[in-house]
Amino acid sequence: MNPLRIVFLDRDSLPATAEFTGPQAPHELVAHPRTAPEQVAERIRDADIVIVNKVPLAADAIAQAQRLRMIAITATGTDNVDLDACDRRGIIVSNVRDYAVHAVPEHTFALMLALRRSLLAYRQSVRDGRWQASGQFCYFDFPVRDLAGSTLGIIGRGALGEAVAELARAFGMKVQFAARRDTGEPTHDYTDFNHVLRTSDVLSLHCPLNAQTRGMIGAAEFALMERKPLLINTARGGLVDEYALEHALRSGQISGAGFDVASQEPPAANHPLMRLLDMPNFILTPHMAWSSEAAIRSMILQVCDNIDAFLRDDPRNVVAGFRAAR
């Protein structure tokens, strides 16, 4: 019998200092630092289990991996894996959940606070000598606004959305969760989607990327934002039409934006988000909101636990391959 073969396609998506030895079960682990799309089929051809973060796993590559029984995603998002192809084959796909329930909300608020108080703009102005030139103890070149008393609109009510809401209430913010557009009348727990866009001072995205949410914030949505809110996105880049974002920010439809994600990662030099880096009310970070040391440790443990649970015929965190999981 062949030994259990586990292939990690993008080991460099974890820090080199983060130890990853694999599950408890005996196995052979092949860890590739990175994998280009054209290398996927060959590298997973003889794999029993594939570990992946962001490398695309398309149906044609999955079809060639006849030994493949499980895909362990080292993230919550699953948009890089063809889940329908895995369902058809009965290949279990498990993700990790709630591992960054402190890291992502804290990063969300770091972006929010930096933008509401114009921290980066003031820091740059001090470096440029503006303080000395002002001739007094302070100056007022950029707006400074409190979070207390403002309204936060949250799109997505999973663990991360709820954790952001908890922090917001501690800051004295009013919180409203946006209802999905396809759910009909909003309930007392949710507010009409367009009403949230119209009445929020800050909007924060915490929903998955799928066919229903792709491009959910575009030109029409920016036009509804009467209060010129901040837009914070620590979820997925494809949720926002980035060309519409560029226009909204430059035209003053919104007062600022903080993004940790992009539709293309890393973005090309001419990507809309890269073109916004000259603006003092825009912050772009390199998809690292999730990456606190504690969150990485939690994620690695979950991935290994997911694999061990699958090998015990008790799969957990299953997002595809449901027939095999029953």
N, C-alpha and C positions, 0 to 999 in steps of 0.2 A: 504494500500500500504506500502511495506517495505521502510524504509528510505534509501536514497542513501548511499551505503556502499563503502568506499574507504579503501583499504588495502595497506600500505606502507611496502614492504618486507625487506628493508634494511636501516632503518632510521639512523643507525650508519655510513652510507656512507657520512653523513653530520656531521659537528661539532655539539656538544651538544649545543653550544652557538648560533647556527643558528636557529632562530625561524621558525617553519613550522606548520602553523595552517590549511593549506588546502585552497581550493578555496572559493569564496564568497558564492556559493550556499549552502543551508542547507545540512548537511551530517554527517555521522558517520565515524570518522577516526580511524582506527586501525593501529598503527605503531609498527612493530616488529623491534627490534634492528638489528637482522640478521636473515637470513633464509637459512637453509641448503637445498640442492636440493631435498632431500626426504620429506621435509616439505612443498614444494611449493603447490602441488595439494590441500592439505587440507586447507591451509591458504587462497587460492584464490577461494575456491569452491563457496562461497556465495558473492563474491565481484562483484560490478558493475564496479568499476574502480580499477586498480592496478597501484601503483607507484613503480618503480623499477630502480635501478642503474645498478648493475652488476649481480644480481641473475639470473641464466638461467631460461627462461620460455619456456619449451619444448612443443611440440604439444600435448603430452598425458595429461599434466597438464592443458593446455588451453582447451582441449576437455571436461574436467570434470567441468569446470567453466561455467555453463550454463547461469548465469546472466551477465557474463563479456561482457562489451560493449566497454571499452577503456583501453589501457595501456599507461601510461604517463612515459616516460623514463627521468630520471634526468641526462641525458648526451646526447652527440651528437651521439656516437656510438650505433649501434643497433644489434650487432652481438650476443648478449645474448638472443635475442627474436626470436622465430620461426615466421618470418614474413609471410611465405607462409600459415601457419596454421591460422594466423589472417586474411589474405586476404580471405581465404575460408569461414571463419565465418563472415566476414564483421566487425571484431573488429578493431576499429581505434587505430593505434599506432602513437603517437606523440613524437618527441624528442625535445631537446632544441638546439638552434643554436646561434653561435657567442657570447655566454656569456663569453667566456674566450679569447676573441680576443686580449686582452692585456696580460693576465696572462701567457698563453702558449708560445707566442713569447718571452716574457721576460725570461721565464725559459729556453727556447731554447738557448737564447744568454748567459744566465748565465752558462750553460753547455759548450757552445762553447768557451767563454772567459776563463773559468777556465782551460779548456784543452789546448787551444792554448798557454796560458801563464804558464802552469804547476803550477797553484796556490796551489792545494792540495799537490803536491809533495814538493814544497818549504816550505809550512806551516809545513808539517811533519818533514822535515829536520831541520827546526829551533827548533822544539820541541825536536828533537834528539840531539841537541847541535852542529850541523854542522856549524852554523855561527861562534860560538866561536872558533871552531877548524880550521876554514879557515884562521884566522889571518889577514883578510882584510875586507874592507867594503862590499864586495859582493863575490859571487861565482857562478859558471856556470854549475851546475850539471845536469840541465834539460833544454830542449829547450824552448825558448820563441819566439813566432811568432806573428806578427801583423795580424789582420783581414783585414786591409786596403790593397787593391791590390790583394787579393785572390779571388778565384771563389767559389761561393756557388751554389750547385745544390739542387734544391727543388723538391721533389716528392710529388705531391698533390697541387692543386691550388685553394683550397677553401679560405674561409676568413682567416684561420690561415696561410696558405701558402703565401697569399698575404701580410699579416701583417709582417711575417718574412722577406719577400723580401724588404719591406719598411725599416725595421730596418737595413737590410744588406746594402742597398744603402747608408743609413746615415753613416755607418761605412766605406764606400768607397769600398765595395765589388762589384764584378761583379756577377750578378744573372742570372742563367739559370734554366728554368722550364723543367722538363723531360716530354716528350710526353709519352702517354700510348703505350705499346708495340703493341697493337692490332688496332692502329688507322692508320696504313700505314705511308705515308710520313708525317714528322713533318711540322708544319706551321711556319711562321715567329715568332709566339708567343711561340713556344715550340721547344725544342732541342731533337734530337734522344736520347732515353733512355740510350743506351750503351755509346753514346758519353758523356753524362752527367757523367756517372760512370767513364769514362776514364779521364776527364778533370777537375773535381771538386777537390778543396782543402778541402771543407767541404760538406757533404751530410746531408740533413735534411728531415725527413719523416713527411708528414702531410696528409696522405690519409687514407681512411677507411679500415677496415679489412673485406674482403669478399673472395669469391672463386677465384677471379682474382688476388688479392693482397697477399694472404696468402703465405708466404715463398718467396716473390718477391726478397729479397736479400739473396742469398745463396752462396755456394762455387764458382759457375761460375761467379757470379756478383763480388765477392771480387777479383777474379783473374783479372778482367778488370780494377781495380782501380789503374791506373798507378801512380797517384800522392800521393798515400798513405794517403787518406783523413781522417779527423775525420768523424765519423758516429754518428749523433744525432737522437734519436728516442723518440719523445714525443707523438706519435700517438697510436700505438697498438703493443704489443709484438710479435704477430704472423706474422708481416710483415717480420721479420728477422729470418732466421735459426740460432738459438742461439748457436748451436754446431759449425756451420761454423764461426760464429762471434768469438767464443773462439779461434779457430784455426787462424783466420785472425789477431787477436790482438796479440796473443803470437808469431806468425811467422813474424810479422812486415808488413803484407800486408796493414794494415791501421795504422795510427799514434795514434789513440785513439778513444774512444767511450763514449758517454754520453746517458744513457737510463733512462727514467722515467717510463717505462712499461716493462712487462715481459709476456711471454706466459702463465705462471702460476702465479697468484697473490693471496696471497704472494708466492714467490718462495720457494721451498724446500731448505734445507741446501746444497744439492748436485746439485742444478740447475746450468747450465752453467754460468749464470750471477753472481751467488754467488761465484763461483770458480774464477771469475775474480777480486774480490774485493782486492786481494793482489797487483794488478797492479797499478802503479801511474798514468797511462794514461787511467783509466776507472773510470767512476762515475755512480753510480746507485742510483736513488731517488725513493721513494715509491709511484709512480703514483699520485703525488701531484702538477704537473705543473699547473693544472687547478684551484687550490684551494685558490686563493687569496680571501680576504674578499669581495671585490667588485664583483668578479666573482660568488661567492656563492650566494650573494644577488640577482644578476641578474638571476641566474639559478632558484632559488626558485620562483621568480616572474613569470618567463616564464612557469614553470610547472603549477602553479596555473592558469595562463592565458590560457594555453592550455586546462586545464580541463573545465574552464568556457566557453571557445569558443566551445568546444565539446557539452556541455550541452545546448548551444544556437543553436545547429544544424549548427554551422559554424566552423568545426574543422580546426585547423591550424597545420603547421609543420608535416603534415601527411606523414608517411613513409610506412604504410600498412593499409588495410581496405579501399582501394580506392573506392570500389563500394558504400560503405556507405557514403563516403565523397562527392560523386558527386550529 
